Amino acid sequence: MEMLQGMTNIEVAAILYEVADLLEIKGVGFKPQAYRRAAQAIETLPEDIADVAREERLDEIPGVGKGIAGRVREIVETGNLAYLESLRDELPEGVQELTRIEGIGPKKAITLSRELGIRSIDDLEAKALAGRIRDLPGFGEKTEQNILAGIRMSRTAKERHLLGYILPVAREIEKRLGSLASVRRVSLAGSIRRRKETIGDVDILAASTRPEEVMEVFATLPGVSRVLARGTTKTSVVLATGVQVDLRVVEDEHFGAALQYFTGSKEHNIALRKLAIARNWRLNEYGLVDLASGRVVAGEDEAGVYRALALPWIEPELREDRGEIEAARAGNLPDLVEYGSIKGDLHVHTHWSEGAHSIEEMTAAAQALGYEYIAICDHAETLHIARGLSPERLVDQVREIERINRAADGGVTLLSGTECNIGMDGRIDLPDSILADLDVVVASVHSGFKQPEREMTQRIITAMHNDHVDIIGHPTGRILLSREPYRIDLAAVFDVAAALGVAMEINAFPARLDLSDVNCLSAREANVRFSLGSDAHNRENLRYMEFGVATARRGWLSANDIANTRSLEGLRRILRS
C-alpha cells in the first residue's frame, strides 16, 4: 500500500469533519456524529495515521468502523476522498461556507443561497449590510445583526489557532531543532510560551554558531508546505495545517535577553523597559546595557534580566501587564499551580454516552498519567445528541463503577458523577434522589444560549442552589473561534458560588478553556473555588488537562485554589463544603 507523504492526522481528521458537516446540512441522521467521533479519535491519536493504515489497524481506532476505515485508507493513499467530492456536488455553491457562520444552520444557509443567490461570506456580508436579509422568512433584523457579528468572528478565527492543537506540533519542531549538535539552546517563545488560548503564529528561538545549518533543517522539516522568507537569523515557514512558524537564531550570549523579548507580551516588555530607562539602561533583544558605561548588565540568561531589574522571576504565563510587575516588586507574586499538581480529573466521559472508550479504558489511561481518581460524568438524558443517560441507566452506571472499584487492586479510584443539564429555569434534569447518590455533580448549560443576561444569570444561580451541584461546567458556554460566551453577570455568579461553595470549572478542552484566564482572575478575587476537568471524550483527551492548568496559571491560581490538586480524601472533604 503506497501512502501519500505528508498527510497528517489533523489533515485526515479535517476531511472527516467536512464530511460530517455536509451530511448534517443534507439532514442525514446519525452519520454526522459517527464521522465526527472518528475525526476526533484520529485528531488525538498518538500515532501517525499513515502508520496505522499501513499496518491495517484502522479498525482498532475507537469510533472507526469498517466503512469509515475504508474512507480513511483512501484519504491516506490519495490525499482526497471521492465521497466528499460527491457530497460537495450535491449542495448549492457556498452553502457549506455559510454554515460556518454562527447562527446560520443548514436550513438558513440553503434559504440564503436560493433566495438571494449568496455564494460566499463576502456576498453574505454585503447583503446583510444592505439590509436584504432581514426580510427573508425566519430571519429579521436581529438575525441580520447576529450574522454580521458572526462574520467578524469567522474572519478572526482564520487568523488564530487553538493552543491545544498547535502546542504539540510546536514542541515537535522544538525537539527536532534541539537535537542538532550545532544548537546550544532552543525554546518556544511568543504567545505559545505564554500559553495563550489561541495562537496567531509560532515563535521559536535557538542559539547556534551555525545558523545556516539550522535554517536548512528548519525549512525542510516534514509538514512544511512553503517557505515565506529565509535569512541568516530568521526564517518563516507555513505548515500544511496553515500555521506560520518563525525561527530566530541568535548568539548564545544574547539568548536570555532575546527569549525575554520575543516571549512578550508587548505590554509586559514596555513595562520592563520603563524600569530599565529609570536606571539609564537600555533593554532589547540583545541584552540589558548600561548606557553610561556601555557595560552589558545581563543578557545570557532570562532570569538574569529580571534579577538585574530587581525583580524575581516572572513566569511566562503571567507576562500580560495585568499587575505582575507591581506584584513582583512588592513580593506578592502568586505561587502558581504546577503542571504536575493535578491529582485527578473531575470531568470525564465514556462510551456510556458520547465518549469513545469504556470506563475501564479511561481508568487505565488515567492511571498511566499518575492520577489518584477520576470522576465519570457522562451526560444526562435531556442532551439527546450526546446519548445522555436516563436516571435508570445512570443507576446502572453507578453500580458498574462500584464493581470496578471493588475489583481494583489500588490505582485509580472512580468517582460516580454526571454532567447534568441546567434547564431554562435553572432546574436540573435529574431527580435529587439520583443526584444524592453521586460523588460529583457537574451542572452545565447546553442550550438556550441566547437568553438575556438577567435570565441567564438567574438560571445559573438557581442551579447552584441545588444542594447536590458541586461544579458549574464550562461556565460561559463559549467555543473558541466559533461561539461567543452567553451573556451573564459573572460577578453575581461568582459571589453566589463563593458563598455556597460551588466550584467553577476550568474546562481544559482546547476549544473551550472556560473559564478564561481573565475570568479566573476575577473569580479568584471573589474567593471562588475551582475545579479542572479535561471534558475527555476519549482516553487521549485526558492529556488536555495541561491546557486547563495553563489557563489557571494565566489566571494567577495556586494549587490551593483548585479542588483537584488535593488527595482523594482532601477532595471529599471540600466537595460542596
Number of C-alpha atoms within 10 A of each C-alpha: 10 9 17 14 13 15 19 20 21 19 19 23 24 18 20 27 20 19 23 24 20 22 20 17 19 14 13 11 10 12 14 21 19 16 24 20 24 24 28 23 23 27 21 17 19 10 11 13 24 24 13 16 20 15 10 13 12 23 16 12 16 19 24 22 15 12 9 18 20 14 20 27 22 18 22 26 19 15 17 15 19 12 11 17 11 10 14 18 9 10 14 15 17 19 27 21 12 26 20 18 23 18 17 18 16 20 14 18 23 23 16 21 19 14 10 15 16 23 19 16 20 11 14 23 20 15 18 19 12 10 14 15 24 17 11 15 9 10 12 14 15 9 16 23 16 16 21 19 16 21 20 13 18 18 13 14 16 11 14 16 23 20 21 25 17 17 19 11 15 19 14 11 17 19 13 13 24 18 12 14 10 16 19 16 18 22 19 22 25 24 24 25 19 22 22 19 24 21 20 20 19 22 21 25 24 27 24 21 14 15 20 16 14 25 21 12 13 22 21 13 14 14 17 19 17 15 16 13 11 16 12 14 15 17 20 21 23 18 16 17 15 15 21 18 21 20 24 22 26 24 19 18 15 20 27 23 25 27 25 25 23 21 25 20 19 15 13 20 20 15 13 19 18 14 17 18 13 9 13 12 21 20 23 16 16 21 24 26 19 18 13 9 8 11 11 15 17 24 27 21 18 19 17 19 23 20 12 14 18 12 19 18 14 16 15 20 23 22 22 18 17 14 12 19 22 14 15 17 13 10 11 11 19 17 12 21 20 16 15 12 15 24 19 29 24 26 29 27 28 22 16 21 21 19 24 24 21 15 22 13 14 26 24 16 19 23 17 11 14 15 20 20 22 26 24 30 28 29 30 24 21 18 17 12 12 16 17 21 24 15 17 9 14 25 16 13 19 19 13 14 20 16 11 16 16 11 9 12 9 9 16 20 23 22 21 24 27 27 29 28 24 25 20 18 13 22 18 22 18 19 10 13 10 13 22 13 14 18 19 26 27 27 32 23 24 16 13 12 18 11 15 12 15 11 17 23 20 18 21 27 19 17 22 26 15 16 13 24 25 25 28 28 28 27 24 23 21 19 16 20 19 17 18 16 16 19 17 20 16 17 14 13 22 24 15 19 25 17 12 17 20 27 26 28 30 31 30 30 24 23 20 23 31 27 27 21 23 15 19 25 19 16 24 19 11 18 15 24 24 26 25 32 28 26 28 27 24 26 25 18 22 22 18 20 26 20 25 30 28 24 28 33 27 25 24 24 25 17 20 14 19 24 26 27 22 19 16 17 8 12 17 15 12 15 19 18 9
